[in-house]
Amino acid sequence: MNILLVEDNDVDVLLFQRALRNAGTQSTVVRAKDGVEALEILNAQGADKQVLDPYVILLDINMPRMNGHEFLKELRASEDIPGSRVVVVTTSSDPKDIELAYGSYASGYVVKPSGTAEMTKVIDTLHNYWGVCEQPVRRCDQQTQ
Amino acid sequence: MKKLPFASGKISMLHIMIVMLSMVLTFSAWQFSKNQSESRIEQRFNASRDRIVGLIQDRMLKYEDALQAGVAAMESHEGNMTLDQWRVFATHLRIDEKYPGINGIGVIHFLSDQTLGAYLEQRRAERPGFEIFPPHEQDIYMPISFIEPEDINAAAVGLDVAHELNRRSAALASRDTGDAHISGPIVLVQDANATSGFLFYAPFYRGDLPGGAAERRERIIGVVYAPFVMRNLLGGLLAKDLRHTSISISDSGQKIYDEHSSVEERHDPAPMFTDTVNLDVYGRTWSLDIRSNLAFRNDNTYSQPTMILVGGLVIEALILSLLILMVRANRKAVAYADEVTKELRTEKQKLVRTNEELEQFAYAASHDLKTPIRGISGLTEMIKEDLEDYLSSPGANPEISMSLDLILDRVQRMNDLTTGIIEFSRIGVQAGDCGPLHLCELVASLTSDFKLKPHQIVLESPVNEICTDPVSLRRVIENLVGNSVKYHGSPDQLSIAITCRETPNSLEFSVKDNGPGIAPKFQRRIFEMFQTLRTGDAPESTGIGLAIVKKAIEVNGGQVRLESTPGNGTTFHFQWPKQAASLGPIEAGIAA
């Protein structure tokens, strides 16, 4: 599972990594501190390319410089980065945020759990989703479209 | 903005109609009163006119009586009285007292050339040097034989009235008709002022009363006569200062008496009334020109119509002023209302801004406050995980595990508090959408959420589905049920009854439990923020739940109250609108 984690909170990153470890899934994680950094990473080509295809983006909403919504808009507007799968993982349970996220074709919306135990459950769910999406990729793309 | 009829601040058609109607009423009242007054005044003038005409007629009749008395006296002496006899008669007649206005009473004899000599002889026997004058061409002599009182009439003794047409023709007419006659206008020889006068004749004859003109001419002896000065006659008639009219008298176009002179004290240059009466007086026709004088004007000037008009006009002016004042006041009120509306609009915009800021604050707070809390919680869990082997070993310090649990507990409480505050602050900021809420489903879900047995929550409601803001109502009932669960000493014994009753305007809810109840002194306090009846160590209680309940109910236009006696459970009552909260976010913000 190749993951681009767009998250500004270091503790949440730690928690996520711990949960990933607890879940025991094989995965590569690239972390971006905000939307701007995430776009830079996604646009990188050749030797600079860090995120392996296929990948899933785990996206926080509240971030400095470029927040999650702004990032999603840019991502959907970019022709160079087509068909990214995005799952929003945020503390906000505001219906507005949920509506905006799905409006920008997010694949899922998860309110951040408070402990590692619950976070591990989220990772498990995500892994299942990944399994559906990875094999075969094309079928999944057709479905999401 | 819709303009009201008055809001324009202008005089409307209604105003004009009111004033016009009032004006018409005033003028009608004035005209009516004026007509009545004029009619009354005219009646008075007519009475005054009739009175003076009547007086003249009466007076002339009285004078005729005096003359007829003379005639009777003469006839009683067979037409031949001596000067002394006449004097006795005249003295007894007391003309000064009884016939004011008469100048005297005398006798004129009708003579021909044949009888003249004997006559003169007889007269000269009484009055030596008696002469008839002036000479004239007529074949008849009519000398004044006697006139009493003689002192003021001396100039007339011996005057032959045949010398002048007016005197003569009246005397002859009297002779021929046998009736009393007056002459046309003359100037009496004895009147030093040479003013108008006339002579009044009554004939007497020899023997019995003659039948025709020829017989009368033959048997005529003379006439008893009285000279009159018009001035004296009218003066004696009625004192001028008692009259409301002045009079002038013309005979055949010649003015014989005139009070219409500007020198007269009561003369009215523009008399209110005038009238002309033609009066037949002993063979003459007097034309009486009667006019009202100043006394009449003074006594008959009525101010009532004028007062009505002036009073009416003053009332019009007042009504008009009042209308203008009303319109002005109205204009001011409208201007003030506009100003207030403008202020309100500004305030509303401010409130909208404030609400937006508040919403943003709540949003930011929900993230910014929760993030470190979640961090502490997550890190503590990680530490616990890392120390899992050590903590489960026999030599482990039990206080570490206890402390970590306490951190997690406090963090959980902190999280609940933050969630509660955010929830509280967001009530009413976002108006909930209207949607169906099934009470049965709500009760089932609460039973499950609070891990209760189905019989522990009983619903009594005639309606199941209600259209409302489902999130708000659920929040209220959930908090109340949550409270009952939280504060009940033994959850197995807990029993909750939720009832819903429909009234014309709202739904009346009650949530009743069999818990420990709330002492009266706490019943008001429990709705305030952070008020809890548990000790601070109890992690479940944030003291925000009932504050959220109260605010959510009030934002929806209802009221919450509770009935409780310690040991006997608590019942919360509240109203909920039938339709979803119609209050918009702004008003809800104000109410909050």
Boltz contact constraints between the chains, C-beta under 6 A:
constraints:
  - contact:
      token1: [A, 9]
      token2: [B, 371]
      max_distance: 6.0
  - contact:
      token1: [A, 11]
      token2: [B, 375]
      max_distance: 6.0
  - contact:
      token1: [A, 11]
      token2: [B, 378]
      max_distance: 6.0
  - contact:
      token1: [A, 15]
      token2: [B, 378]
      max_distance: 6.0
  - contact:
      token1: [A, 18]
      token2: [B, 382]
      max_distance: 6.0
  - contact:
      token1: [A, 62]
      token2: [B, 367]
      max_distance: 6.0
  - contact:
      token1: [A, 91]
      token2: [B, 367]
      max_distance: 6.0
  - contact:
      token1: [A, 91]
      token2: [B, 370]
      max_distance: 6.0
  - contact:
      token1: [A, 114]
      token2: [B, 374]
      max_distance: 6.0
  - contact:
      token1: [A, 114]
      token2: [B, 377]
      max_distance: 6.0
  - contact:
      token1: [A, 115]
      token2: [B, 381]
      max_distance: 6.0
  - contact:
      token1: [A, 116]
      token2: [B, 381]
      max_distance: 6.0
